[in-house]
C-alpha cells in the first residue's frame, strides 16, 4: 500500500489502483498517521490534527469511529492499535512526501558532486496524480483524471 499526502490524500494498492479515502476527517486522519509511518501517533495528536480547534464533544470516541472507517478503506492491518495510539504499517518509502524529500536530497547531492546528469532513484511507476482541488478540505473523495487535448 502506498499513500499520497501531497495534494488530496489517497491510498494506492500494490497494483497501483487508487483507493478512494472518503471524507475530509478520514483523509485528515490518514495524513496524520502517514506523517509518522511505522510510528505510534497519540490519540491527542490525531484529534488535534483532524479537528484542529473544534474537536467533537467526545473526541476519543469520534477518533475510534474514524479509525474504523479508515481500516475499512485501507485494510485492518494497515492501521494498528498500539500502546499510546495508532500506527500506520508503512515505511517512508510508502508515503509520497518522504519519497519526494529523498529524491530532492539525492538530486542536491548529485549537483553538489558536480554530477547533474545522475538521476535520483524514483519509486516504481504509479498511476498519475489526480487533478488538484483548490481546497483539499472540501475536495470530493475521488476525482476523474483530466483529459489532455492531443
Backbone as JSON Lines, residues from 0, in Angstrom:
{"i":0,"aa":"X","n":[0.85,-1.17,0.0],"ca":[0.0,0.0,0.0],"c":[0.9,1.23,0.0]}
{"i":1,"aa":"X","n":[0.53,2.21,-0.82],"ca":[1.25,3.48,-0.87],"c":[0.26,4.6,-0.54]}
{"i":2,"aa":"X","n":[0.81,5.69,-0.03],"ca":[-0.03,6.79,0.42],"c":[0.44,8.11,-0.19]}
{"i":3,"aa":"X","n":[-0.51,8.87,-0.71],"ca":[-0.24,10.2,-1.25],"c":[-0.84,11.22,-0.29]}
{"i":4,"aa":"X","n":[0.02,12.07,0.26],"ca":[-0.47,13.12,1.15],"c":[-0.11,14.51,0.63]}
{"i":5,"aa":"X","n":[0.61,14.56,-0.48],"ca":[0.86,15.83,-1.16],"c":[-0.33,16.05,-2.08]}
{"i":6,"aa":"X","n":[-1.14,17.05,-1.82],"ca":[-2.39,17.22,-2.57],"c":[-3.5,16.52,-1.82]}
{"i":7,"aa":"X","n":[-4.45,15.96,-2.54],"ca":[-5.57,15.26,-1.91],"c":[-5.07,13.91,-1.4]}
{"i":8,"aa":"X","n":[-5.28,13.64,-0.13],"ca":[-4.82,12.4,0.48],"c":[-5.56,11.21,-0.11]}
{"i":9,"aa":"X","n":[-4.78,10.2,-0.49],"ca":[-5.38,8.97,-1.01],"c":[-4.42,7.81,-0.79]}
{"i":10,"aa":"X","n":[-4.95,6.62,-0.97],"ca":[-4.17,5.4,-0.85],"c":[-4.14,4.72,-2.21]}
{"i":11,"aa":"X","n":[-3.13,3.89,-2.4],"ca":[-2.98,3.16,-3.65],"c":[-2.55,1.74,-3.3]}
{"i":12,"aa":"X","n":[-3.25,0.74,-3.86],"ca":[-2.88,-0.63,-3.55],"c":[-1.62,-1.04,-4.31]}
{"i":13,"aa":"X","n":[-1.18,-2.28,-4.09],"ca":[0.07,-2.75,-4.68],"c":[0.02,-2.86,-6.2]}
{"i":14,"aa":"X","n":[-1.17,-2.87,-6.78],"ca":[-1.31,-2.91,-8.24],"c":[-1.4,-1.5,-8.83]}
{"i":15,"aa":"X","n":[-1.35,-0.47,-8.0],"ca":[-1.42,0.9,-8.48],"c":[-2.83,1.45,-8.58]}
{"i":16,"aa":"X","n":[-3.81,0.71,-8.06],"ca":[-5.19,1.17,-8.09],"c":[-5.44,2.14,-6.95]}
{"i":17,"aa":"X","n":[-5.96,3.31,-7.29],"ca":[-6.26,4.31,-6.27],"c":[-7.47,3.85,-5.47]}
{"i":18,"aa":"X","n":[-7.34,3.91,-4.16],"ca":[-8.42,3.55,-3.24],"c":[-8.98,4.85,-2.69]}
{"i":19,"aa":"X","n":[-10.23,5.18,-3.02],"ca":[-10.8,6.43,-2.52],"c":[-10.87,6.45,-0.99]}
{"i":20,"aa":"X","n":[-10.38,7.52,-0.42],"ca":[-10.45,7.73,1.03],"c":[-11.47,8.84,1.22]}
{"i":21,"aa":"X","n":[-12.68,8.47,1.64],"ca":[-13.79,9.41,1.68],"c":[-13.82,10.27,2.92]}
{"i":22,"aa":"X","n":[-14.24,11.5,2.73],"ca":[-14.49,12.42,3.83],"c":[-13.25,13.15,4.29]}
{"i":23,"aa":"X","n":[-13.38,14.44,4.56],"ca":[-12.21,15.23,4.96],"c":[-11.6,14.77,6.29]}
{"i":24,"aa":"X","n":[-12.41,14.29,7.23],"ca":[-11.84,13.86,8.51],"c":[-11.07,12.55,8.36]}
{"i":25,"aa":"X","n":[-11.57,11.64,7.53],"ca":[-10.86,10.37,7.31],"c":[-9.54,10.67,6.59]}
{"i":26,"aa":"X","n":[-9.58,11.56,5.6],"ca":[-8.34,11.94,4.9],"c":[-7.36,12.62,5.86]}
{"i":27,"aa":"X","n":[-7.87,13.47,6.75],"ca":[-7.0,14.14,7.72],"c":[-6.36,13.13,8.67]}
{"i":28,"aa":"X","n":[-7.12,12.11,9.07],"ca":[-6.56,11.07,9.94],"c":[-5.47,10.29,9.2]}
{"i":29,"aa":"X","n":[-5.73,9.9,7.96],"ca":[-4.71,9.18,7.19],"c":[-3.46,10.04,7.04]}
{"i":30,"aa":"X","n":[-3.63,11.33,6.8],"ca":[-2.48,12.22,6.69],"c":[-1.7,12.27,8.0]}
{"i":31,"aa":"X","n":[-2.41,12.4,9.12],"ca":[-1.75,12.45,10.43],"c":[-0.92,11.19,10.67]}
{"i":32,"aa":"X","n":[-1.47,10.03,10.31],"ca":[-0.74,8.78,10.51],"c":[0.4,8.63,9.5]}
{"i":33,"aa":"X","n":[0.17,9.05,8.25],"ca":[1.2,8.91,7.21],"c":[2.38,9.85,7.45]}
{"i":34,"aa":"X","n":[2.18,10.91,8.2],"ca":[3.31,11.78,8.55],"c":[4.28,11.09,9.5]}
{"i":35,"aa":"X","n":[3.84,9.98,10.1],"ca":[4.65,9.23,11.06],"c":[4.6,7.74,10.7]}
{"i":36,"aa":"X","n":[5.0,7.36,9.49],"ca":[4.85,5.95,9.09],"c":[5.65,5.02,10.01]}
{"i":37,"aa":"X","n":[4.99,3.96,10.45],"ca":[5.65,2.98,11.3],"c":[5.81,3.41,12.75]}
{"i":38,"aa":"X","n":[5.34,4.61,13.09],"ca":[5.46,5.1,14.46],"c":[4.08,5.35,15.03]}
{"i":39,"aa":"X","n":[3.97,5.24,16.34],"ca":[2.68,5.44,17.01],"c":[2.36,6.93,17.06]}
{"i":40,"aa":"X","n":[1.12,7.23,16.73],"ca":[0.6,8.6,16.85],"c":[-0.39,8.6,18.01]}
{"i":41,"aa":"X","n":[-0.16,9.45,18.98],"ca":[-1.02,9.53,20.16],"c":[-2.41,10.02,19.76]}
{"i":42,"aa":"X","n":[-3.46,9.52,20.44],"ca":[-4.82,9.98,20.13],"c":[-4.96,11.5,20.21]}
{"i":43,"aa":"X","n":[-4.32,12.13,21.19],"ca":[-4.42,13.58,21.33],"c":[-3.87,14.28,20.09]}
{"i":44,"aa":"X","n":[-2.78,13.76,19.54],"ca":[-2.19,14.34,18.33],"c":[-3.13,14.17,17.16]}
{"i":45,"aa":"X","n":[-3.68,12.96,17.01],"ca":[-4.62,12.71,15.91],"c":[-5.84,13.61,16.02]}
{"i":46,"aa":"X","n":[-6.38,13.73,17.22],"ca":[-7.57,14.57,17.43],"c":[-7.25,16.02,17.04]}
{"i":47,"aa":"X","n":[-6.1,16.5,17.47],"ca":[-5.71,17.88,17.16],"c":[-5.53,18.07,15.65]}
{"i":48,"aa":"X","n":[-4.93,17.09,14.98],"ca":[-4.67,17.24,13.55],"c":[-5.92,17.01,12.71]}
{"i":49,"aa":"X","n":[-6.87,16.25,13.21],"ca":[-8.11,16.01,12.45],"c":[-9.1,17.16,12.65]}
{"i":50,"aa":"X","n":[-9.29,17.59,13.89],"ca":[-10.33,18.58,14.17],"c":[-9.78,19.96,14.52]}
{"i":51,"aa":"X","n":[-8.51,20.11,14.67],"ca":[-7.88,21.4,14.95],"c":[-8.47,22.01,16.22]}
{"i":52,"aa":"X","n":[-9.05,23.2,16.09],"ca":[-9.56,23.91,17.27],"c":[-11.0,23.57,17.62]}
{"i":53,"aa":"X","n":[-11.63,22.68,16.87],"ca":[-13.05,22.39,17.1],"c":[-13.32,20.89,17.17]}
{"i":54,"aa":"X","n":[-12.7,20.18,18.14],"ca":[-12.96,18.74,18.23],"c":[-14.39,18.47,18.7]}
{"i":55,"aa":"X","n":[-14.94,17.32,18.33],"ca":[-16.28,16.98,18.81],"c":[-16.26,16.79,20.33]}
{"i":56,"aa":"X","n":[-17.46,16.78,20.91],"ca":[-17.56,16.68,22.37],"c":[-16.89,15.41,22.88]}
{"i":57,"aa":"X","n":[-17.15,14.27,22.26],"ca":[-16.5,13.02,22.67],"c":[-15.45,12.66,21.62]}
{"i":58,"aa":"X","n":[-14.38,13.43,21.58],"ca":[-13.35,13.28,20.56],"c":[-12.71,11.88,20.54]}
{"i":59,"aa":"X","n":[-12.41,11.25,21.69],"ca":[-11.82,9.91,21.63],"c":[-12.74,8.9,20.93]}
{"i":60,"aa":"X","n":[-14.04,8.96,21.2],"ca":[-14.98,8.05,20.53],"c":[-15.08,8.38,19.04]}
{"i":61,"aa":"X","n":[-15.09,9.66,18.71],"ca":[-15.14,10.06,17.3],"c":[-13.89,9.6,16.57]}
{"i":62,"aa":"X","n":[-12.73,9.67,17.23],"ca":[-11.48,9.19,16.63],"c":[-11.55,7.69,16.39]}
{"i":63,"aa":"X","n":[-12.07,6.94,17.36],"ca":[-12.21,5.49,17.18],"c":[-13.1,5.17,15.98]}
{"i":64,"aa":"X","n":[-14.17,5.92,15.82],"ca":[-15.06,5.71,14.68],"c":[-14.33,6.0,13.37]}
{"i":65,"aa":"X","n":[-13.54,7.07,13.33],"ca":[-12.77,7.38,12.12],"c":[-11.74,6.3,11.82]}
{"i":66,"aa":"X","n":[-11.08,5.8,12.85],"ca":[-10.11,4.72,12.66],"c":[-10.81,3.51,12.04]}
{"i":67,"aa":"X","n":[-12.0,3.19,12.53],"ca":[-12.77,2.08,11.95],"c":[-13.08,2.31,10.49]}
{"i":68,"aa":"X","n":[-13.5,3.51,10.13],"ca":[-13.79,3.83,8.72],"c":[-12.53,3.73,7.87]}
{"i":69,"aa":"X","n":[-11.42,4.24,8.4],"ca":[-10.16,4.18,7.64],"c":[-9.7,2.73,7.47]}
{"i":70,"aa":"X","n":[-9.85,1.91,8.5],"ca":[-9.48,0.49,8.38],"c":[-10.32,-0.21,7.33]}
{"i":71,"aa":"X","n":[-11.6,0.12,7.25],"ca":[-12.45,-0.5,6.22],"c":[-12.0,-0.08,4.82]}
{"i":72,"aa":"X","n":[-11.39,1.08,4.72],"ca":[-10.93,1.57,3.42],"c":[-9.58,0.98,3.02]}
{"i":73,"aa":"X","n":[-8.6,1.03,3.91],"ca":[-7.23,0.62,3.56],"c":[-6.86,-0.76,4.08]}
{"i":74,"aa":"X","n":[-7.75,-1.38,4.85],"ca":[-7.48,-2.72,5.38],"c":[-7.16,-2.66,6.87]}
{"i":75,"aa":"X","n":[-7.65,-3.66,7.57],"ca":[-7.47,-3.7,9.03],"c":[-6.01,-3.66,9.44]}
{"i":76,"aa":"X","n":[-5.17,-4.39,8.7],"ca":[-3.77,-4.5,9.08],"c":[-2.98,-3.21,8.83]}
{"i":77,"aa":"X","n":[-3.53,-2.29,8.05],"ca":[-2.8,-1.06,7.73],"c":[-2.75,-0.09,8.91]}
{"i":78,"aa":"X","n":[-3.76,-0.15,9.78],"ca":[-3.82,0.73,10.95],"c":[-3.83,-0.16,12.18]}
{"i":79,"aa":"X","n":[-2.76,-0.08,12.96],"ca":[-2.61,-0.95,14.12],"c":[-2.84,-0.16,15.4]}
{"i":80,"aa":"X","n":[-3.64,-0.74,16.31],"ca":[-3.77,-0.17,17.65],"c":[-2.53,-0.59,18.42]}
{"i":81,"aa":"X","n":[-1.88,0.37,19.03],"ca":[-0.64,0.1,19.77],"c":[-0.69,0.86,21.08]}
{"i":82,"aa":"X","n":[0.11,0.45,22.05],"ca":[0.16,1.23,23.29],"c":[0.48,2.69,22.96]}
{"i":83,"aa":"X","n":[-0.37,3.58,23.39],"ca":[-0.14,5.0,23.17],"c":[-0.78,5.57,21.93]}
{"i":84,"aa":"X","n":[-1.52,4.75,21.15],"ca":[-2.2,5.31,19.99],"c":[-2.35,4.36,18.82]}
{"i":85,"aa":"X","n":[-2.23,4.9,17.62],"ca":[-2.4,4.14,16.38],"c":[-1.15,4.29,15.52]}
{"i":86,"aa":"X","n":[-0.86,3.23,14.74],"ca":[0.32,3.22,13.89],"c":[-0.06,2.79,12.49]}
{"i":87,"aa":"X","n":[0.41,3.53,11.49],"ca":[0.24,3.14,10.09],"c":[1.37,2.18,9.76]}
{"i":88,"aa":"X","n":[1.02,0.97,9.32],"ca":[2.05,-0.01,8.98],"c":[2.58,0.31,7.59]}
{"i":89,"aa":"X","n":[3.5,1.24,7.56],"ca":[4.11,1.69,6.32],"c":[5.52,2.19,6.63]}
{"i":90,"aa":"X","n":[6.29,2.37,5.57],"ca":[7.62,2.97,5.72],"c":[7.6,4.32,5.02]}
{"i":91,"aa":"X","n":[8.66,5.07,5.16],"ca":[8.74,6.35,4.48],"c":[8.7,6.18,2.96]}
{"i":92,"aa":"X","n":[9.18,5.04,2.45],"ca":[9.13,4.78,1.01],"c":[7.71,4.55,0.5]}
{"i":93,"aa":"X","n":[6.76,4.38,1.4],"ca":[5.36,4.19,1.02],"c":[4.57,5.5,1.0]}
{"i":94,"aa":"X","n":[5.19,6.6,1.4],"ca":[4.49,7.88,1.53],"c":[5.14,8.89,0.58]}
{"i":95,"aa":"X","n":[4.34,9.47,-0.31],"ca":[4.89,10.35,-1.35],"c":[5.71,11.51,-0.8]}
{"i":96,"aa":"X","n":[5.33,12.09,0.31],"ca":[6.08,13.2,0.89],"c":[7.53,12.82,1.15]}
{"i":97,"aa":"X","n":[7.74,11.66,1.77],"ca":[9.09,11.23,2.12],"c":[9.88,10.8,0.89]}
{"i":98,"aa":"X","n":[9.19,10.21,-0.1],"ca":[9.86,9.87,-1.36],"c":[10.33,11.16,-2.04]}
{"i":99,"aa":"X","n":[9.47,12.17,-2.08],"ca":[9.84,13.46,-2.66],"c":[11.06,14.04,-1.95]}
{"i":100,"aa":"X","n":[11.03,14.05,-0.63],"ca":[12.15,14.61,0.13],"c":[13.45,13.85,-0.16]}
{"i":101,"aa":"X","n":[13.36,12.51,-0.27],"ca":[14.55,11.7,-0.57],"c":[15.09,12.05,-1.96]}
{"i":102,"aa":"X","n":[14.19,12.17,-2.94],"ca":[14.63,12.49,-4.3],"c":[15.28,13.87,-4.36]}
{"i":103,"aa":"X","n":[14.75,14.82,-3.6],"ca":[15.37,16.15,-3.55],"c":[16.77,16.05,-2.95]}
{"i":104,"aa":"X","n":[16.92,15.28,-1.86],"ca":[18.25,15.11,-1.25],"c":[19.22,14.47,-2.24]}
{"i":105,"aa":"X","n":[18.76,13.4,-2.93],"ca":[19.63,12.73,-3.9],"c":[20.03,13.68,-5.03]}
{"i":106,"aa":"X","n":[19.08,14.45,-5.52],"ca":[19.38,15.4,-6.59],"c":[20.35,16.48,-6.13]}
{"i":107,"aa":"X","n":[20.14,16.98,-4.92],"ca":[21.03,18.0,-4.37],"c":[22.44,17.45,-4.2]}
{"i":108,"aa":"X","n":[22.55,16.22,-3.72],"ca":[23.86,15.59,-3.56],"c":[24.55,15.44,-4.91]}
{"i":109,"aa":"X","n":[23.8,15.01,-5.93],"ca":[24.38,14.87,-7.27],"c":[24.87,16.22,-7.79]}
{"i":110,"aa":"X","n":[24.08,17.26,-7.57],"ca":[24.5,18.6,-8.0],"c":[25.75,19.06,-7.25]}
{"i":111,"aa":"X","n":[25.78,18.8,-5.94],"ca":[26.94,19.18,-5.14],"c":[28.2,18.45,-5.59]}
{"i":112,"aa":"X","n":[28.05,17.23,-6.11],"ca":[29.18,16.46,-6.63],"c":[29.57,16.91,-8.03]}
{"i":113,"aa":"X","n":[28.78,17.81,-8.61],"ca":[29.04,18.24,-9.98],"c":[28.57,17.23,-10.99]}
{"i":114,"aa":"X","n":[27.57,16.43,-10.62],"ca":[27.07,15.36,-11.48],"c":[25.56,15.52,-11.69]}
{"i":115,"aa":"X","n":[25.13,16.58,-12.38],"ca":[23.7,16.83,-12.53],"c":[22.99,15.82,-13.42]}
{"i":116,"aa":"X","n":[23.74,15.02,-14.18],"ca":[23.1,14.05,-15.08],"c":[22.69,12.78,-14.35]}
{"i":117,"aa":"X","n":[23.17,12.57,-13.13],"ca":[22.81,11.37,-12.39],"c":[21.39,11.5,-11.88]}
{"i":118,"aa":"X","n":[20.5,10.62,-12.34],"ca":[19.12,10.72,-11.87],"c":[18.96,10.16,-10.46]}
{"i":119,"aa":"X","n":[18.03,10.71,-9.75],"ca":[17.66,10.13,-8.46],"c":[16.87,8.87,-8.75]}
{"i":120,"aa":"X","n":[16.8,7.97,-7.78],"ca":[16.06,6.73,-7.99],"c":[14.61,6.91,-7.57]}
{"i":121,"aa":"X","n":[13.72,7.03,-8.55],"ca":[12.31,7.2,-8.22],"c":[11.69,5.88,-7.79]}
{"i":122,"aa":"X","n":[10.53,5.94,-7.15],"ca":[9.81,4.72,-6.8],"c":[9.28,4.07,-8.07]}
{"i":123,"aa":"X","n":[8.8,2.83,-7.98],"ca":[8.22,2.18,-9.16],"c":[7.08,3.02,-9.73]}
{"i":124,"aa":"X","n":[6.81,2.91,-11.04],"ca":[5.74,3.71,-11.64],"c":[4.42,3.49,-10.92]}
{"i":125,"aa":"X","n":[3.66,4.56,-10.84],"ca":[2.34,4.5,-10.22],"c":[1.38,5.23,-11.13]}
{"i":126,"aa":"X","n":[0.15,5.26,-10.72],"ca":[-0.85,5.98,-11.51],"c":[-0.56,7.46,-11.43]}
{"i":127,"aa":"X","n":[-0.93,8.23,-12.46],"ca":[-0.69,9.67,-12.4],"c":[-1.52,10.3,-11.3]}
{"i":128,"aa":"X","n":[-1.02,11.38,-10.71],"ca":[-1.79,12.01,-9.63],"c":[-3.07,12.61,-10.17]}
{"i":129,"aa":"X","n":[-4.11,12.66,-9.33],"ca":[-5.36,13.25,-9.77],"c":[-5.22,14.76,-9.87]}
{"i":130,"aa":"X","n":[-6.12,15.41,-10.59],"ca":[-6.08,16.87,-10.62],"c":[-6.27,17.42,-9.21]}
{"i":131,"aa":"X","n":[-5.63,18.53,-8.92],"ca":[-5.71,19.11,-7.58],"c":[-6.98,19.93,-7.43]}
{"i":132,"aa":"X","n":[-7.61,19.78,-6.3],"ca":[-8.8,20.55,-5.95],"c":[-8.32,21.81,-5.22]}
{"i":133,"aa":"X","n":[-8.91,22.97,-5.47],"ca":[-8.42,24.19,-4.84],"c":[-8.46,24.18,-3.32]}
{"i":134,"aa":"X","n":[-9.39,23.43,-2.72],"ca":[-9.47,23.37,-1.27],"c":[-9.55,21.91,-0.86]}
{"i":135,"aa":"X","n":[-8.42,21.28,-0.43],"ca":[-8.42,19.85,-0.09],"c":[-9.42,19.48,1.0]}
{"i":136,"aa":"X","n":[-9.78,20.42,1.88],"ca":[-10.73,20.1,2.95],"c":[-12.14,19.85,2.4]}
{"i":137,"aa":"X","n":[-12.47,20.43,1.26],"ca":[-13.81,20.25,0.69],"c":[-13.77,19.44,-0.59]}
{"i":138,"aa":"X","n":[-12.62,18.85,-0.89],"ca":[-12.48,18.09,-2.13],"c":[-13.33,16.83,-2.08]}
{"i":139,"aa":"X","n":[-13.86,16.41,-3.22],"ca":[-14.59,15.15,-3.26],"c":[-13.63,13.99,-2.99]}
{"i":140,"aa":"X","n":[-14.18,12.86,-2.59],"ca":[-13.35,11.7,-2.25],"c":[-12.56,11.2,-3.44]}
{"i":141,"aa":"X","n":[-13.1,11.31,-4.64],"ca":[-12.38,10.87,-5.83],"c":[-12.51,11.93,-6.9]}
{"i":142,"aa":"X","n":[-11.6,11.91,-7.82],"ca":[-11.63,12.84,-8.94],"c":[-11.3,12.06,-10.2]}
{"i":143,"aa":"X","n":[-11.95,12.39,-11.29],"ca":[-11.62,11.77,-12.56],"c":[-10.41,12.47,-13.14]}
{"i":144,"aa":"X","n":[-9.49,11.71,-13.75],"ca":[-8.33,12.36,-14.34],"c":[-8.75,13.32,-15.44]}
{"i":145,"aa":"X","n":[-8.06,14.42,-15.54],"ca":[-8.36,15.4,-16.59],"c":[-7.92,14.85,-17.93]}
{"i":146,"aa":"X","n":[-8.71,15.12,-18.96],"ca":[-8.3,14.68,-20.29],"c":[-7.41,15.75,-20.89]}
{"i":147,"aa":"X","n":[-6.44,15.31,-21.65],"ca":[-5.49,16.22,-22.26],"c":[-5.74,16.27,-23.75]}
{"i":148,"aa":"X","n":[-5.84,17.47,-24.34],"ca":[-6.03,17.55,-25.79],"c":[-4.79,17.04,-26.51]}
{"i":149,"aa":"X","n":[-5.02,16.41,-27.66],"ca":[-3.89,15.87,-28.42],"c":[-3.31,16.89,-29.35]}
